[in-house]
Amino acid sequence: MRKKTLIVFGSLAAAAALAVYYQRPKPVEVEIVSLEAGEVRATVSNTRVGTVKACRRAYLAPAAGGQVARLNVKEGDKVRQDQLLMEVWNQDLKAQLALQEAQIRANQAAAEQTCQLKAGAIREAERISRLQKFNQIVSEEQVDTKVTNAKAQSASCRSAREEIEVSQARRDAAQAAIERTLVKSPFDGTVAEINVELGEYVTPSPPGIPTLPAIDLLDVSCLYVSAPIDEVDAPQIKTGMAACVSLDAFEGKRCSGTVSRIAPYVLEKEKQARTVEVEVKLTDPKDLNELLPGYSADIEVLLADKPKALRVPAEAVIENHKVLLLNDDGLLVERSFKPGLANWNYVEVLEGLQPGDQIVLSIGQDGVVAGAHARIKP
């Protein structure tokens, strides 16, 4: 009877064990990555889209209003510095310039005549002074008259020469008035836009009222990207830091950029986060290929870089810098670690994890929690 009882109890225990075994939850399938060393870059990116801009851009218009008499360029033309682009009607001013040139020539001739008379009067005064010294026939009154005449002629000569300078100044003023009717290129560049036609009347913009420029000139040989950086991240950025530029119009990143300027103020716009404008200049000619002012662009400024750091994928990190590990028994365990450099892709591990640890990537999947049994997804 005792033996039969033991057999019965043994059978029941085996059946119970089998029931527990078959009723246990199935292990969840998870994706894992083996912890290893690699490059970790700490970067800062813009919060809103940036823009490609030309280093030099000029909105040109004549300083004086008038009718467009000459338009020497068209959109897309490449121009040189000081090249004449547009001219407003100025025949009256050119006539004034010609008149002043003629006046200068007349004054020069009059001055030459007056100064010749001055020289003769001086010589005559010197002769009569010598005669008085050795011959008492010459009176004191005659000497005084000749000397006074010589001084008067000298003053007339100086006045005539000053008159030349006055006429030259008037000539320069007439030339300056003509220059106000000319539009010249301030630098080598490309004509981006022309907003006037031959024969149209143009006027300078009134103070505080912007108007379309007659000619929009760009220097596309030098380009940079201007983008807003959140005020929280801006203090970490310094001029000279390396940066990459991404454009919606092209694939890949252009990483020859350096931070060339950080705005000395914070932009404060209604209903927007406060930002600091940061400029990145590209230096590699290949990175400037096909680039045009106005393209939308994003910048990524490199703050620090470790080429061989123990790193964990950012997607595997849960709150408070923790990860799930798959141990040798197939059990998921939670482990905390001390982070270092971080970006959107990787987080540096300073302490708490070891190379080769099996890190779970399937965070957020049903059943993937600490204490659960898991197996590697095929």
Disulfide bonds with the S-S distance in Angstrom:
Cys55-Cys222 1.97
Cys115-Cys157 1.76
Cys244-Cys255 2.03
